[in-house]
Amino acid sequence: MRQRDSAGNRAALEPASIIARPIGRGHDDQSDAMDRRSATPMMRYDRPAMGLAFCLSGLAGFVDALGFLSLGGFFVSFMTGNTTRLGIELAGRHAGGIALAALIVVLFILGVVSGSLAGHVGRRQRKAAVLAFVTLVLIVAAGLDTLGLGTAAAGMLALAMGAENAVFQRDGEVTIGLTYMTGTLVKMGQRLAGALLGGPKLAFLRHLALWLGLLSGAVIGAVAHSRIGLDAIWLAAGAAGFFAIIAFFMPDPS
C-alpha cells in the first residue's frame, strides 16, 4: 500500500511540476518565440542589400508612374490593380481595355519567368544578372518609344518590372517584393503589432522604407513624365544599369 501511495503521489505531482515553471523562463521562451516569428526573410538581409532593395523599389515606382500615365490608368508593376481593372473592363465589355489589361498581366508574368531564368544563369551573381536583364528590357522599351511605339514600350515596362522581382529570391521564392506594396504594408502592420506585444521595436522600419522608396520613385516618375514623357525610360534604364553594377560588387547570398 505504501508503495502504491508513493507511486500515486509521484504521478499526481508530475503534472504540477510541469506546469509550475519559473515565470521568468516562460517570459524568455515567449520572447524567443516572438523573435523567431519576426525573423522574416527580409530581416535576414544586411544594410547594403536593404539599401539596394530601397533603390529598386524607387525604380519600380518611377517606372510604374510612367506606365500608368502613358496607358491611361493601367499599371505596369501593380498586377492587383490591373486585375481589378480587367474585371471592370470585362463587366463593361470593353474589348480594348480587356485586351490591354490581360496583355500587361501576361507580360508581367513572362518578366518574372525571364528574370528567374536570368538569375539562374547568373548563379553567384544572380542579382547582377537579373538587373542586367531588366536594364536590357528598359533599353528596348526606350527604343520602341523613340520609334513612336508608345504602347509597345509600356508593355516592355511590365516585362521589366516582372523581372525585377527576381532580384531577391531564395530557394525559388521571392524574399523581397520590389514592385508591389500590399504585402509589405501587411507585414509592417504585423511588425507594429509585434512591437506592442513586446517584440522588436524597429522591425517595421524595413517595410516602411520599401514603401517610401516606391512612393518617392512614383513622385519622381510623375514629374519626369510631365517634362519629357516616355523619354524618361532612358533614365530608368540608366538607373537599372547602375544598380546592376553595384549588385555585381556586392556579396550575393540571395
Stockholm file with secondary structure:
# STOCKHOLM 1.0

chainA/1-254         MRQRDSAGNRAALEPASIIARPIGRGHDDQSDAMDRRSATPMMRYDRPAMGLAFCLSGLAGFVDALGFLSLGGFFVSFMTGNTTRLGIELAGRHAGGIALAALIVVLFILGVVSGSLAGHVGRRQRKAAVLAFVTLVLIVAAGLDTLGLGTAAAGMLALAMGAENAVFQRDGEVTIGLTYMTGTLVKMGQRLAGALLGGPKLAFLRHLALWLGLLSGAVIGAVAHSRIGLDAIWLAAGAAGFFAIIAFFMPDPS
#=GR chainA/1-254 SS CHHHHHHHHHHHHHHHHHHCCCHHHHHHHHHHHHHHHHCCGGGGSCHHHHHHHHHHHHHHHHHHHHHHHHTTSCCSSCHHHHHHHHHHHHHHTCHHHHHHHHHHHHHHHHHHHHHHHHHHHHGGGHHHHHHHHHHHHHHHHHHHHHTTCHHHHHHHHHHHHHHHTTSSEETTEESSCSSCCHHHHHHHHHHHHHHHTTSCSSTTHHHHHHHHHHHHHHHHHHHHHHHHGGGGHHHHHHHHHHHHHHHHTSCCCC
#=GC SS_cons         CHHHHHHHHHHHHHHHHHHCCCHHHHHHHHHHHHHHHHCCGGGGSCHHHHHHHHHHHHHHHHHHHHHHHHTTSCCSSCHHHHHHHHHHHHHHTCHHHHHHHHHHHHHHHHHHHHHHHHHHHHGGGHHHHHHHHHHHHHHHHHHHHHTTCHHHHHHHHHHHHHHHTTSSEETTEESSCSSCCHHHHHHHHHHHHHHHTTSCSSTTHHHHHHHHHHHHHHHHHHHHHHHHGGGGHHHHHHHHHHHHHHHHTSCCCC
//
